[in-house]
Amino acid sequence: MPNDVDVETIPQRIVELGEWFHNINLRGHPTAPHHFLGDYPMVKWRAFADAIPHDLTGRTVLDIGCNGGFYSIEMKRRGADRVVGIDWDERYLAQARFAAEVSGADIEFKQLSVYDIASLGEQFDVVLFMGVLYHLRHPLLALDLLHEHATRDVLVFQSMLRGAQEVLTVADDYPFSDTSVFDAPGFPKMHFVERKYTGDATNWWIPNRAAAEAMLRSAGFTIVAHPEAEVYICRRR
């Protein structure tokens, strides 16, 4: 990809594109150097990067909720033939396009909701669904749509998790009179946020670990690896 970016203008362009959530090093200029999570998402990426093939030659990648483009760029660096990043927020897409341009990464960015994923009309070898689930009012529907319309093989899933880390072995069925199981810490649970969490009104449903795993299975995915506390590598059944 031709790269005609004037290096001297990069700091000013970073500022003009607004507040960044992804801290990306653009030729020595970090986009979010004071991120409250540190060097994010690099600190997250380092913990599970080895769980994704280092050579993605011949594969297609869809990055859902691509934000500033960090993961899209990383997938392109691993040689993916085609990378498509989607997000509903045009501000993030503008940041992602600029980051990709500076990085010399040929990536397609589209403004699209996960609920409209079928409109892409294709499936991808690798689908990244990172940091999106808890921002959705209908999270299980989104996973169902990913399984039906977007994922050909691998799903890389990450969600904020709250509540117990214990995972209860759940029976196939329970009698109506047995209510105690719902109080068990390891039973799958979703925490509904009616107003805000961490100042963000778009945080709606936050699962515990058991719920995240159960939802993935219910949507038709097999969990094959759990390389980081919030990250699951899955394959489509």
N, C-alpha and C positions, 0 to 999 in steps of 0.2 A: 504494500500500500504506500503510495507516494506520501511523503511527509514534508509539508512546506511550512510547518509551524515556526514562527519567529520565536526562538527560545526566550528572548528578552521580554516578550509579552505574556509569557505563561503565568507569572505571579498575578498580574492584573486580571487576566482572564479567569483565574481561579476565584478571585474575589467577586468579579462581576457575575459569576454563575451562582452566587448565593452560598448559603451554608451547606457544606457537604457532610454526609453521613459516612461515606467511604473515604478513608484516608489512603490516597494513592500517591505514590512517588512519581511525579511527572518531571523527569529530568532534573532531579534534585530538589524539586519543590513539592512538599507535602500538601495535600488538599485539605486535610483536617488534623493538623498537628496537635490540637488540644482536645481530641476526642475523649469523652469521659470513660471509654473502655480501653484507652491506650491506642496502640497502633492497630486500629480495627479497620477492616477485617483480617489483616495479616496475621494477628495473633491467633485468630480462630482457624484460618487457613493452614497454618503450620501444623496444627494438631491433627488434621485429617488429609492433608495433601497427598500422602503416600497411599491412601485408600483408593485414589482415582488413578487410572493408567497414566503414566508419564508421557506416553506416545498416543495421541488421539488421531493420528493420521487416518484419513478415510472415514472419520465419524462426524456426525452432526450433533450440535449441542444447542439446547434451548435453556436460557437463563431467565426464569420467571421472577419478577420483582428485582430486576437487575440493578436498580438504584444507580450509583455512580459508575458502574461497569467493572468493578474490581474482578469479580469471578469470570465475567465474559472475557476479559483480557487474559486472565490466567489460562482459560481454556484454549484461547487462540495461541498462546505461547506454547502450549503442548501439541500444537500442530493440527487441531481440529480443522477439517475441511471447511466447515461452515458453522458460524456461531450467530444465533439470533437472541437478542436481549429484549424483553418486553417489560414495560412498567406502565402504571396508570398515571404517574406524575410526570408531566412534561419537563418540570424543572430538573428532576433526576436524569431524564433522558438527554437533556442538553448537556449535563455534566458528563454523562457516559460517552456521548459522541465526541466531546472534546478530549476526554481522557484516552479514548481509543485512537483519535487522530494523533495526539502527541506520542502515543505508544507505538504508532505505526501498525495498528491492528485493524484488519478489515472485518468489521462486525456490523450486522444489520440491527438497528434499533427501531422498535415499533411501540407506539402507544396503544396498549391493549390490556384489558382486564383478564384475569385468569378465568373468569366465568365465560369469556368469549374465545377461549383457546381453540375451539373447533374451527373458528374462522380461518385459522392458519392453513387448514387443509392438509396437514402432514404430521408425521410422527418423527421423533428425534431419537438418536441412539442414546444420548445422555440428556437428562432433564435435571436442572438445578432448581430446587424449590426451597430456597434459603431465606429464613426470616420473614415469611409471608403468612403462614397459617394463622397466627394469632392476630393478624390484622384483618381477618375475614369474618364477616357475619355468618357465613355458611361454609365452614372449613371442610366438612366431610364431602360436601358437594364438589368442592374444588379438587379434592383428591380423586374422587370418582371421575371427574372430567379429564384429569391428567392421565389416568389409567386408560380411559376410553379413547381419547383423541390425540394425546401428545407423546406418550412414552412408548418407545419401541423396545427398550431393553432396560437401561439403568436409571433409577431415580436417586438423586442425592438430596436428602431431606434434612432440614434443620428447623427447629422451632425453640423459642424460649419455653422452658419448662418450669413449673412451680408445683409445690407440694412434694409428696413423698417420692423418693427415688426407688423405693421398694416396688417390685412387680409381683402381684399376687397371681398364682396359677388359678385361673378362673374356670369353674365347671361349665359344661355345655348348657346347663339349665339349673334353675333354682325354684323351689316351691314359692307360691305367692306369700306364704306366711314367713318366709325367711328374709328378714330385712337387715340382719346384722352384717351381711357381706358388704353392704353399701357404706358401712362405717369403717371398713378395713382400709388402712393407709394405702395399700398396694392395689386397691380396686381402681380400674380406669375412671378418671374424673376429669371434667373440663371446668375450669373456673371462669365464670362469666363476669366481665368487667362492664358494668352499666354506665359508668361515667368516664373516668380516666385511670390509667396506670402509668406511673413515671411521667406524668404530665401529658400523655399522649392519648387523645380521644379515639384513636384508631386501633387501640388494643382491645379486642373483643372477647376472644376465647383463648385461654391459656391452659394447655393440658398438663397433667402430670406425666411422668415417664410411661406409666402403664397405658394411659389413654393414647399417647402418641403412637406407641407400638401397636395397640389394638386397632386404631384407625387406619394405619398403613396396611395391616393385614386385611381389614374389612374392605378396603378399597381395591384389593387384588394384588398387593405387593408382598414379596417375600423379603424379609430383612436378612441380608447376608453379612453385614458388618456394622459395628457400632464403635467407630474409631475415636469418637469424641463425645462428651456427655450429652450434647444436643444434636449430634449428627448421626444419621443412619444412611447406609448404602443399601439400596433395595433393588430387586429385579422384578420386572413385571411378570406375573403369572399368566 
